Amino acid sequence: MKKMYKSGFVTLIGRPNVGKSTLMNQIIGQKIAITSNKPQTTRNRIQTVYSEERGQVVFLDTPGIHKAKNRLGEYMVMVAERTLNEVDVILWLVEPTKFIGAGESHIAETLKKVHTPVILVINKMDTIKKEEILPVMETYKDVCQFAEIVPVSAINGENKQALMDAVFKYLEEGPQFFEEDTITDQPERQIVSELIREKALRLLSDEIPHGIAVSIDSMKERKNGNIMDIDATIICERNSHKGIIIGKGGAMLKSIGTAARREIENLLDQKVNLQIWVKVKKDWRDSEMMMKNYGYNAREL
């Protein structure tokens, strides 16, 4: 008897910083979504593809659901909430705590309006003792009608298999959407710009990162194919921010460039010559035209 091939779309939601991108990278086995300890790291909906003998899962990593403060914030929340009714399974990631805060309550209220199966994923189980997991599950079990509750550690992959078993349980028989070796629908330029932004998020002080975007001005392979030349621009909102991003004697910009270049070389599997400039564009986060220019999906603005 031929084995059933299942397929479907799964979205990861949760407050900013609960580990959605880390979990997706762990499942796919390769870095696609950028991670940092600062909120609002993920700005666009990123599709990654997981294929195995049981079938194919297309993951959508959405921006965190939060109270919006500007046009960019509104866009991010709208993208996240719209996804919920378009998918086959929702993975709601939470931290292993017995306190349900306002952020979680807001998400719970949003989920009560959707009919998609919700799997509660309690992440960061590596940060608590095993016996503390049950009380956390007990705290959350009545917050929503969960299809399943699965504790995991996105950072080390613990319980990843149990989570995928749960996901496949709620998928129906379906087609293969992508070739088996596909891992993302993101263009290379988009991933490169996100890797540069990740390094800036990690290295810069707290008040600057939300106000930056990265554009790839050119990306050309040399004729001999040995080196990829990439020109990129970090866009910030203030002149004072530009000075901090460049740093004393250009030291900060050099650090961002060096860290980004290493990861881009891993991604492209070739040597990279990366040049980064910094420009000031005031209030770009409230300009639809500028947001489109910096890679935010025009259909969702």
C-alpha positions, 0 to 999 in steps of 0.5 A: 500500500502506497504511503500517504504524502501529506503537505500543508502550511504552518505558521509560527506565532508568538511574542517577539523574542520567544525563539520562532526564527531559532526554531525554524532554523533548527527544523530546516537545519540551516540558517534562513531567518535572522535571530537576535535578542532584540524584538522585531527582528523578523519583519517580513513573512519568510517561507521555509520548506521542510521535506521528508518521506511523510510529506512537505511542510511550508513554514511561515515565520511571521513578525511577532504579534504586538501593539503597533507604534508606527506604520511599520509596526502596523504592517508587521502585526497585519502580516502576522494576523492575516496568516492565521486563517490561511494556514493548516496549523498554527504553532504558538511559541511561549516561554516556560513561565507560569505567568501569562502576561498581557502579550500572551493574553493578546495573542490568546484573544486573537487565536480564539477567532480562528478555526485553525488547529493550534499547537502550543510550543513551550520553548526554552525547556533547556532553561528549566528543570524537567519537573517544572514543565508540567506546571507550565503546561497546566498554566496554559492548557485552558487559555485556548483550545489547543490541539497539542502541547509540545515542550521543545528547545529550539536552541538544541533541537530537543523534542524537535521530532515530537513537534514534527510528529504533531504537525504531520498529524494535522496535515491532510494528503496533498501535493509537493509544493516545492522541489525536495532540495528547496529550503526557502522562497527568499531571494538570495539578495533578501537573505544577504540583506537580513544577515547584515541587519542581524549583525547590526542588531547584535552589535549596536546599542538598543535604541538604534536597531529598530530604525535601520534597514538594509538595501543591497545595491549590487550583487555581482559574481566576478567572471572567474566565479571565485568572488561575489562583490556585494555593495550594501547600504544600512539606512538609519533615521538620524545623523547621530545614529549614522555616527554610532553605526560607523563607529570610531574610525569606522570600527563598528561598521567594520565589525558588522561587515566582518561578521556578516561576510562570514555568514554570507560566504557560508550561505553562498559557498564562495568568497565575498567582497562586502562593501557597506555604506550608511545613509540617513533617511528620516522617518522611513518607517512611516513611509510606505514608499521607503518601506517598499524600497527596503523589501517589505511586501508591497501587497501587504502594505 
